[in-house]
């Protein structure tokens, strides 16, 4: 029953072979309503990774139900792990979870930073601050390392660039791959911290007078990874003036290494631009790849 999810979620589910999940969604939702004593309401149209909808607990407490697309890897387990480790600090509070069904029941937050149309400077200040609240030692958490993510991203870039018929320049791809290789080599288990892995304005939601993050990927990596994700966003602004001005500011703001932030940004810009192009998430996909071409030149 594909009409239950936005078109982008449908395309992503079909791309990973989860057509059966789309058909079984009504049954899965009904089962969770029974098991968790919740009522599921309207879906969120901006979701790109899962079925996400309003929910209400038996006592009327507002919540959010998230059902993740089943795909290879431990995505549900990793997200649940991050939310348990942060316990509502920096990330949304987890109320219930069912890893087998890829189901999470979360506190309901306010509008996203994107919906609030905050200026770019204010967004970066808030995002850097909320990301830093997630960073903490988490040895033994069983999450992927930054080195493993860097190797995966490099493989994804290589394969998807070929699959899509080279939608950006070879120079941009080569530069991203070289940056990924350097970040993999730089990984240090002793320095690694818990990172969110996808810090951007759509994943930052109003929480009272502050913001919290949703949809964590969950890594044990250098903290610069999260700021590298911020380097891939707002690609049009990166093509105006000196693109390294942003990475230098982020490094000063958080007391981290500017080169690491810049290099993760190069990797994320190409990998996410290719992903967005593959699933039809435009114009952002084309904009990210255009920025990658511009910077590589």
C-alpha positions as CSV (number, residue, x, y, z in Angstrom):
1,X,0.0,0.0,0.0
2,X,2.5,2.6,-1.3
3,X,0.2,5.5,-0.7
4,X,1.0,5.4,3.0
5,X,4.4,6.8,2.4
6,X,5.8,9.9,0.6
7,X,7.1,9.3,-2.9
8,X,10.8,9.7,-1.8
9,X,10.3,7.0,0.8
10,X,8.6,4.7,-1.7
11,X,11.5,5.1,-4.2
12,X,14.1,4.4,-1.5
13,X,12.2,1.3,-0.3
14,X,12.0,0.0,-3.9
15,X,15.7,0.8,-4.4
16,X,16.6,-1.5,-1.6
17,X,14.2,-4.3,-2.4
18,X,11.6,-3.5,0.3
19,X,8.5,-3.6,-1.8
20,X,7.0,-6.2,0.5
21,X,7.4,-3.8,3.5
22,X,5.4,-1.2,1.6
23,X,2.6,-3.7,1.1
24,X,2.7,-4.8,4.8
25,X,2.8,-1.3,6.4
26,X,-0.9,-1.3,7.3
27,X,-0.6,-4.6,9.2
28,X,2.6,-3.4,10.9
29,X,1.0,-0.2,12.0
30,X,-2.1,-2.0,13.3
31,X,0.1,-4.4,15.3
32,X,2.0,-1.6,17.0
33,X,-1.2,0.3,17.8
34,X,-2.4,-2.9,19.6
35,X,0.9,-3.8,21.3
36,X,1.9,-0.3,22.4
37,X,-1.7,1.0,23.1
38,X,-1.2,4.0,20.7
39,X,-3.3,5.6,18.0
40,X,-1.5,6.5,14.8
41,X,-2.6,9.7,13.0
42,X,-1.4,11.7,10.0
43,X,1.9,11.0,8.4
44,X,4.7,13.5,8.0
45,X,5.2,14.4,4.3
46,X,8.8,15.5,4.7
47,X,10.1,12.1,5.7
48,X,12.7,10.6,3.4
49,X,14.0,7.5,5.3
50,X,11.0,5.9,6.9
51,X,7.2,6.0,7.5
52,X,6.8,8.7,10.2
53,X,3.4,9.7,11.6
54,X,1.9,11.4,14.6
55,X,0.8,9.1,17.4
56,X,-0.9,9.4,20.8
57,X,-0.4,7.3,23.9
58,X,-3.3,5.9,25.8
59,X,-3.2,8.8,28.2
60,X,-3.2,11.3,25.3
61,X,0.5,12.1,25.4
62,X,1.6,13.2,21.9
63,X,4.3,11.1,20.3
64,X,5.7,10.1,16.9
65,X,5.9,6.6,15.4
66,X,8.8,5.9,13.0
67,X,9.0,2.7,11.0
68,X,12.3,2.3,9.2
69,X,12.7,0.8,5.8
70,X,14.2,-2.7,6.1
71,X,17.6,-2.9,4.4
72,X,20.9,-4.5,4.9
73,X,22.8,-3.4,7.9
74,X,21.9,-2.6,11.5
75,X,20.2,0.8,10.9
76,X,17.4,0.3,13.4
77,X,19.7,-1.1,16.1
78,X,22.2,1.7,15.6
79,X,19.5,4.4,15.9
80,X,18.0,2.8,18.9
81,X,21.5,2.6,20.5
82,X,22.2,6.3,19.9
83,X,18.8,7.4,21.4
84,X,19.3,5.2,24.5
85,X,22.8,6.6,25.0
86,X,21.8,10.2,24.6
87,X,18.6,9.7,26.7
88,X,17.0,12.9,25.4
89,X,20.1,15.0,25.6
90,X,20.8,16.4,22.1
91,X,18.5,13.9,20.4
92,X,14.8,13.1,20.7
93,X,13.8,11.0,23.7
94,X,13.0,7.3,22.9
95,X,9.8,6.1,24.5
96,X,9.5,2.5,23.0
97,X,11.4,0.5,20.5
98,X,11.1,-2.8,18.6
99,X,14.2,-3.5,16.6
100,X,12.7,-6.5,14.8
101,X,10.0,-4.3,13.3
102,X,12.3,-1.3,12.8
103,X,9.8,0.6,15.0
104,X,10.5,3.6,17.3
105,X,8.1,5.6,19.4
106,X,9.6,9.1,20.1
107,X,8.7,12.2,22.0
108,X,6.9,14.6,19.7
109,X,8.9,17.8,19.0
110,X,8.1,21.0,17.2
111,X,8.7,22.2,13.7
112,X,12.1,21.6,12.0
113,X,14.7,24.3,11.6
114,X,13.9,24.3,7.9
115,X,10.3,25.0,8.5
116,X,11.3,28.0,10.7
117,X,13.3,29.5,7.9
118,X,16.2,30.5,10.1
119,X,19.1,32.4,8.5
120,X,22.1,30.3,7.7
121,X,24.4,31.8,10.3
122,X,21.9,31.1,13.1
123,X,21.3,27.6,11.8
124,X,25.0,26.8,11.9
125,X,25.4,28.1,15.4
126,X,22.4,26.0,16.7
127,X,23.4,22.9,14.8
128,X,27.0,23.0,16.0
129,X,25.8,23.4,19.6
130,X,23.2,20.6,19.5
131,X,25.7,18.2,17.8
132,X,28.2,18.8,20.5
133,X,25.7,17.7,23.1
134,X,25.6,14.3,21.4
135,X,29.4,13.8,21.4
136,X,30.5,11.6,24.2
137,X,32.7,8.5,24.7
138,X,30.8,5.3,24.0
139,X,33.3,2.4,23.9
140,X,31.7,-0.9,23.4
141,X,28.4,0.5,22.0
142,X,28.7,-1.8,19.0
143,X,28.3,1.1,16.5
144,X,30.2,1.4,13.2
145,X,33.4,3.3,13.3
146,X,34.3,6.4,11.3
147,X,36.8,4.3,9.4
148,X,34.1,1.8,8.4
149,X,31.8,4.6,7.3
150,X,34.6,6.2,5.3
151,X,35.3,2.9,3.4
152,X,31.6,2.4,2.8
153,X,31.1,5.9,1.5
154,X,34.0,5.5,-0.9
155,X,32.6,2.3,-2.3
156,X,29.1,3.8,-2.6
157,X,30.5,6.9,-4.5
158,X,32.4,4.7,-6.9
159,X,29.5,2.4,-7.7
160,X,26.8,5.0,-7.8
161,X,28.7,7.4,-10.0
162,X,29.1,4.7,-12.6
163,X,25.5,3.5,-12.2
164,X,24.1,7.0,-12.7
165,X,26.2,7.7,-15.8
166,X,28.7,10.1,-14.2
167,X,26.4,13.0,-13.0
168,X,29.4,14.9,-11.7
169,X,33.0,15.3,-12.8
170,X,35.6,12.6,-12.4
171,X,37.7,15.2,-10.6
172,X,35.1,15.7,-7.9
173,X,34.8,12.0,-7.4
174,X,38.6,11.5,-7.2
175,X,38.9,14.3,-4.7
176,X,36.1,12.9,-2.5
177,X,37.7,9.4,-2.6
178,X,41.1,10.9,-1.7
179,X,39.5,12.7,1.3
180,X,37.8,9.5,2.4
181,X,41.0,7.6,2.3
182,X,42.7,10.2,4.5
183,X,39.8,10.2,7.0
184,X,39.9,6.4,7.2
185,X,43.6,6.5,7.9
186,X,43.1,9.1,10.6
187,X,40.6,7.2,12.6
188,X,41.6,6.7,16.2
189,X,39.4,4.5,18.5
190,X,40.7,6.3,21.6
191,X,39.6,9.7,20.2
192,X,36.4,8.5,18.7
193,X,33.1,9.7,20.2
194,X,29.4,9.1,19.6
195,X,28.3,11.2,16.6
196,X,24.9,11.7,15.2
197,X,26.0,11.2,11.6
198,X,23.4,13.3,9.8
199,X,23.3,16.8,11.3
200,X,21.2,19.2,9.1
201,X,18.3,21.6,9.3
202,X,15.6,19.0,8.5
203,X,16.8,16.8,11.4
204,X,16.9,19.6,13.9
205,X,13.4,20.1,15.5
206,X,12.2,22.7,18.0
207,X,12.2,21.4,21.6
208,X,10.9,24.2,23.8
209,X,13.4,27.1,23.6
210,X,16.0,24.8,22.0
211,X,16.4,22.1,19.4
212,X,16.9,18.4,19.4
213,X,18.1,16.1,16.6
214,X,16.2,13.2,15.1
215,X,17.2,10.3,12.8
216,X,20.7,9.6,14.0
217,X,22.8,7.2,11.9
218,X,25.1,6.5,14.9
219,X,28.9,6.2,14.6
220,X,32.0,6.1,16.8
221,X,34.1,8.6,14.9
222,X,35.9,11.9,15.1
223,X,33.5,14.6,16.1
224,X,34.5,16.4,12.9
225,X,32.3,14.0,11.0
226,X,29.1,15.7,12.1
227,X,30.5,19.1,11.1
228,X,31.5,17.6,7.7
229,X,27.8,16.8,7.1
230,X,27.1,20.5,7.7
231,X,29.6,21.3,5.0
232,X,27.5,19.4,2.4
233,X,24.4,21.4,3.2
234,X,23.4,24.8,1.7
235,X,25.5,23.9,-1.5
236,X,24.6,27.1,-3.3
237,X,26.0,29.2,-0.6
238,X,29.3,27.2,-0.8
239,X,29.7,28.4,-4.4
240,X,29.6,32.0,-3.3
241,X,32.9,33.3,-2.0
242,X,35.5,31.1,-0.2
243,X,33.9,27.7,0.6
244,X,36.4,27.0,3.3
245,X,35.2,30.0,5.3
246,X,32.4,27.7,6.7
247,X,34.8,24.9,7.7
248,X,37.2,27.4,9.4
249,X,34.2,28.9,11.3
250,X,33.0,25.5,12.4
251,X,36.5,24.5,13.5
252,X,36.8,27.7,15.7
253,X,33.3,27.3,17.0
254,X,33.9,23.7,18.3
255,X,37.6,23.7,18.8
256,X,38.2,20.9,16.2
257,X,40.4,20.3,13.2
258,X,39.4,22.3,10.1
259,X,41.0,19.9,7.6
260,X,39.0,16.9,9.0
261,X,35.8,18.9,8.7
262,X,36.6,20.0,5.2
263,X,37.5,16.5,4.0
264,X,34.4,14.8,5.5
265,X,32.4,17.6,3.8
266,X,33.9,16.6,0.4
267,X,33.0,13.0,1.0
268,X,29.5,13.7,2.2
269,X,28.8,16.3,-0.6
270,X,29.4,13.8,-3.3
271,X,27.9,10.7,-1.7
272,X,24.7,12.5,-0.6
273,X,24.4,14.3,-4.0
274,X,24.6,10.9,-5.7
275,X,22.0,9.4,-3.3
276,X,19.6,12.3,-3.8
277,X,20.0,12.0,-7.6
278,X,19.4,8.3,-7.5
279,X,16.1,8.7,-5.6
280,X,14.9,11.8,-7.4
281,X,15.4,14.2,-4.5
282,X,15.9,17.4,-6.5
283,X,17.1,20.0,-6.9
284,X,19.3,19.4,-3.9
285,X,21.1,16.4,-5.5
286,X,22.1,18.4,-8.5
287,X,23.1,21.4,-6.3
288,X,25.4,19.3,-4.1
289,X,27.1,17.7,-7.2
290,X,27.5,21.2,-8.8
291,X,29.1,22.4,-5.6
292,X,31.4,19.4,-5.6
293,X,32.4,20.2,-9.2
294,X,33.0,23.8,-8.3
295,X,35.2,23.1,-5.3
296,X,37.2,20.4,-7.1
297,X,38.1,22.9,-9.8
